[in-house]
Amino acid sequence: MVVHDVVVIGAGHNGLVAATILARKGLDVLVLESASEPGGCIWTETLETGHRLERGAIDHSMILSVARELELEEFGLEYISREETFAAGFADGRSLVFHQDLNKTIESLGQVAPTDTENYRMLAELGTALFDMTDSFGEPPRFSDLAQIASVLPNDTDLMRLLVSSSEAVADRYLDDAYLRSAVTMYGSHNQLAPYLPGTGLFALLLAASHGGEVARPVGGSAMLIKALLGALESAGGEVRLGSPVTAITGSGDGALVTIANCDEVSTRHVISTVDLRRTVALMDSPPNHLCEAARGLNAGRFNVGELKVDLALSSPGSTGFEPEANSALWMLQERTNSLARSFADIYLGALPSSPAMMWTSPSANDPSASPEGQGTTWLSAFVPARPNEGSWDAAFTEQATSWLLDGFAKITGHDLRSNALSIHVTTPPDWEERTGNPAGNPNHVDLTIDQLFSWRPPTGLVHRTGLGWLYLSGAGTHPGGGLSGIPGRNAANALLEDLSGRRGPLIRRLMDGPRNLLRGIRLYRALGSSR
């Protein structure tokens, strides 16, 4: 039997990133994917009409650095940047546009929220300092690390209070305008957590901290990223097997035996699992107690949140009607400023939200090749109950939910997308679950609550390692979480390479962190001081 150096479970973008890094280091890498195509939450579909629909993830801003490190442009990956990054629109006609450039954003906000221009700048400085601080640890910070930094700051800086506050509370503290607060909290709720939940305060900083970086999508659709990763992996000697669901993992001191559904067995020295820890433990024949306990402590889908996607091929260019020059932006649409918060309350009870909130963008506005000339495409997404309080996601409820979403868009924008729709394509929470294997299709694998962040993601204290010399973890269930970043894949590959080379020295790094924490604290204090 051939013994591979590494078997990667899952051919989503994190699995392919990890596999490519390892294959380029000369390791024999095999990727096993249960689905008939790779990509996971990246799903691009081209219709016979020539319309290209982004059925899954669409914005690639977070993965740009990893894509460039891997030199994926050599495998056909090309990005289109956009200046208008995000926007928010409401049924009363109010709208806000956010740009790559912070100063341009503040200038724009001066026309609609003049009292908040400097407040927003302070929020951006605070968010940038805090995220730079957490990124600089090398390994995911422990909550005790953050508490240590907080301890060297003056008592009135309230770092720990910010972390355990709700997103709404942080926005209320720093911003006066209700529409801007609503945009900030909706952007932070991409994590599928209600903005009123304690422990979501960190997410209120995400929008303001996003300026300055490039915002881009691939020419030819998101699937071009997967195509480029496959090309890079294969050129390095790696292999991907599709339609190969893993049913069991039997570990030993020398590696593991991985069983596939067709009873085929693969021998390997190391395994990187990109599925969450609970599902990884369920595959193991005799998982150690510490992994079982960590898996039992994880929560996923606690708040009953799923995602409904409706993609449309249009006979004319896509537009919200708010700001024509910002049609390529990702729009956060709400009927009222509190619609998103109300939506989460309804969803928790299993009902479709009574006040619509959704995200909209037009892939063809950013990349004209996504539709025939003079036509367009629309990407529309909303949070819905993963489990309806009555019945299930059958054909009748799917039709009801689709009408609810399209009616909601019309209520907010004054435009009925069905009036120029050539075809409508719907993806429900069960559809996502079937495609990805995650309960309700949860793109984060496990909830992004504060007890499942940083070094608690997963709660083993070992991050991408497991305490077993042959098993490593990656994917959205590990630090830093969900989203299209490739960082969990890169981190897991680097952890394995460190262990193979014997370079790992976490104790030494922790001993050195004391003075570094002081320097981080000084920088954060400056940002916090300017925000008071």
C-alpha angles and dihedrals in degrees: 000000000000112000113212121207092224136010114196115202109214132028097220116125093275093052092048093047091052092045093050093050092050095044090053088057089060099261122142102243130187122185118203118201125182095204126076091244134034126241108075107203090009105089125160120179126189115204126213087250090065095253113136113209126199099216092175139018115359115173116074102184095118096051098048094096093049092046090053093045088056091045091230091166085079087065096051102275113143126170133211114210123208130203098208101065108173138359139186127214134185135196093250090063099258115138139174127199124205122202136198088249113072094208092052089049092051090048089053092047088053088071096053107020105023096165091058103052095100091034089058091048090053090049089052092051092048094048093046092050093047096047092044088052095052092044092051095066092083089216121050108281119248117232086246088059090056090046089052091054090046089053093062093051124087113271094249096061093081099200094157091045089054092052095051095040124095121260089244092053092052092047091048091051096053106028134056103190114085093210093052091046089051092051092048094051094043091053089050091051094069081102089072092246124126113249091232094061116110111246096038095096092107090062092059087071097054100088097046091044093052097078122105096037126098119264112204150154128205122261105247096024138289092294087072088074091057091045090052093047090051090050092049092047095048092047088056091052099260125138136214124203115197125200089033110124113187112234102175143012120202112190131201137170091271099045137287145293112228117202120207125205093257088060091255114143128213123197118211141166093220138020128204111194117199093184117092122279094255093057091042091054090048089058094053120094095215111008116189118254095248091058092045091052092048091049092050089053094058123100127202127175093005091147097046093241120158133163129245115199124193118184121187136195106214134201090220136032116291118252140157091212093232105096113000092195089059098052090118092057124097104254125210106205127193134168090221135002091262098043095106094052090048089048093058090051092052092044093052087058092049098254133124107255115269092214113044125236123171148147123247136183138157113229090193091058089062097036115025090198088073091082142017114278113285093015133088152198133233131208112200126178136174138171113250136167112288086208116030115221089235123038123332143273093294125146093275095051091043090055091047092050093047091052089047091054096046092044088050092053089051091049092053101039104024090236126108108213090203090069092074102020117129092185138355124214121192130199116190131191091263089051090054091047091052091049099045105021091231117129106266086354091282103187090203092056089214128028118276094229117146092257088060100047135096112358089357090069091116103006096232097102087232100084107198093003123075106197088257113104093222103043128077131172131223138153132078092313089070132063127328091018138219129352132084100290110115087216096119088053093049092045094051092048091049092049090054092046091050091052092047091052095042092234097126116116110159094159092057091047091051091050089053094047095080098079091035090056089055091055091047089049092053091054092046091047090056090054093044091046092054090050098057 
